[in-house]
Amino acid sequence: MMRVTYLSHSGFLVEMDDACFLFDYYKGEIPDIDREKQLFVFVSHGHYDHYKKEIFRLAEREKETYYILPEEIKIPKEPKVKLSEDRLILTVPGGEYEAAGCKIRTLRSTDEGVAYLVSYRGKRIYHAGDLNWWHWEEEEEPFNRMMRRNYQREIDKLDHMEIDAAFVPVDPRLGEQYCWGLDYFMRQTRTKNVFPMHFWGEYEIFDRLDSEACTEAYRERMIRIEREGQIFDLER
């Protein structure tokens, strides 16, 4: 079983029997993490709403803490605990990495940084970061065609893969196109549980998603988020 805690925006904590995975934390309260579990901290890119340097304080935990982040992220001189090379993984798009039994694959974002596909103990987790189908009505058509092409190219690399938990943007600023990225992702993968994210606190977006004709095929696999700190125990 996996336990997922929604922190805020695109931030989530995923807990398994012997490990925890923290994704794109910048806001909200991080739950107490079991001291007996190793921790993997992921940063998709350096935008303020995906990264907060306070995550490095977690390196002071007694149990091993691993940091996985794009190489352009500048690591602060603090905390006092120095990060050893074997616990710091600097990523680039299209890379494959491994740490303490955790296998990590990166996809190229359509904005900045990377998306993560994480495999651990037979479970797969996908966190998109800002990899999304960014179709902006105010942009010229060549830009939007490029966005569509780049997004579909990256998601096609997952090749109908079975994923246990996925975190995918549904940004309301995109207008009617807010769910295009989610829809394409769900049709190209076999995802058991998808958490729409990056919705800027507009929780009513879940009502919109439930009313979209395109989501009917996978609606029962969409997880409705109602508040920061909400906990989900995934059975499937």
WOJOBEL-V136291 format. One record per residue. N is the residue number from 0. OMEGA is omega in whole degrees, 0 to 359 (NA if undefined). NEAR is the number of other C-alpha atoms within 12 Angstrom. Layout:
BEGIN
n = (N;N)
omega = (OMEGA;OMEGA)
near = (NEAR;NEAR)
END
This chain:
BEGIN
n = (0;1;2;3;4;5;6;7;8;9;10;11;12;13;14;15;16;17;18;19;20;21;22;23;24;25;26;27;28;29;30;31;32;33;34;35;36;37;38;39;40;41;42;43;44;45;46;47;48;49;50;51;52;53;54;55;56;57;58;59;60;61;62;63;64;65;66;67;68;69;70;71;72;73;74;75;76;77;78;79;80;81;82;83;84;85;86;87;88;89;90;91;92;93;94;95;96;97;98;99;100;101;102;103;104;105;106;107;108;109;110;111;112;113;114;115;116;117;118;119;120;121;122;123;124;125;126;127;128;129;130;131;132;133;134;135;136;137;138;139;140;141;142;143;144;145;146;147;148;149;150;151;152;153;154;155;156;157;158;159;160;161;162;163;164;165;166;167;168;169;170;171;172;173;174;175;176;177;178;179;180;181;182;183;184;185;186;187;188;189;190;191;192;193;194;195;196;197;198;199;200;201;202;203;204;205;206;207;208;209;210;211;212;213;214;215;216;217;218;219;220;221;222;223;224;225;226;227;228;229;230;231;232;233;234;235)
omega = (175;173;181;175;176;181;175;172;177;184;180;170;178;181;171;186;186;182;176;183;181;184;168;179;169;187;180;183;177;179;174;182;181;182;181;182;173;186;175;183;183;172;182;179;191;177;186;183;177;188;175;187;178;179;183;174;180;177;181;177;178;181;183;175;181;179;180;186;179;186;180;177;178;181;180;180;172;9;181;178;181;180;178;185;183;179;178;180;178;190;171;178;178;182;174;187;178;177;174;178;180;178;188;176;180;171;180;179;172;174;176;173;189;165;184;167;188;177;182;176;177;178;177;178;176;173;189;191;176;171;185;174;184;178;181;183;182;180;176;183;178;178;182;175;179;179;178;181;183;180;182;178;181;181;178;179;179;166;177;181;175;182;184;179;180;180;194;182;169;189;183;179;181;180;183;182;188;185;181;181;178;182;180;180;184;179;181;179;174;185;183;182;178;179;172;184;176;183;170;176;180;186;178;179;178;173;178;180;180;182;180;179;185;183;186;185;184;185;182;178;176;180;180;177;184;184;173;180;180;184;179;173;185;181;183;NA)
near = (19;28;27;36;38;39;33;34;38;44;45;48;40;45;34;30;19;25;33;36;45;45;47;48;37;30;26;24;21;31;24;16;28;21;19;18;23;31;39;44;42;51;49;48;42;27;23;19;27;37;32;29;30;21;34;35;23;31;28;20;24;16;20;29;38;38;41;47;42;35;22;20;28;17;26;16;13;17;17;13;18;20;25;13;13;17;28;29;34;32;30;28;29;21;25;23;27;25;28;24;19;32;25;36;35;40;38;32;31;32;25;26;36;42;46;49;42;40;31;29;18;16;30;32;44;46;47;49;44;37;41;46;37;36;33;25;17;13;14;12;13;14;18;22;18;20;26;26;21;25;33;32;23;32;37;20;20;29;19;17;25;27;31;34;43;40;48;41;38;44;36;27;21;23;18;19;27;31;36;33;38;39;32;34;42;40;27;24;28;25;36;29;33;39;43;52;47;37;32;22;25;22;24;20;28;27;18;25;36;22;14;21;14;21;27;16;18;27;28;18;26;31;32;27;33;25;20;28;22;23;23;28;19;24;13;18)
END
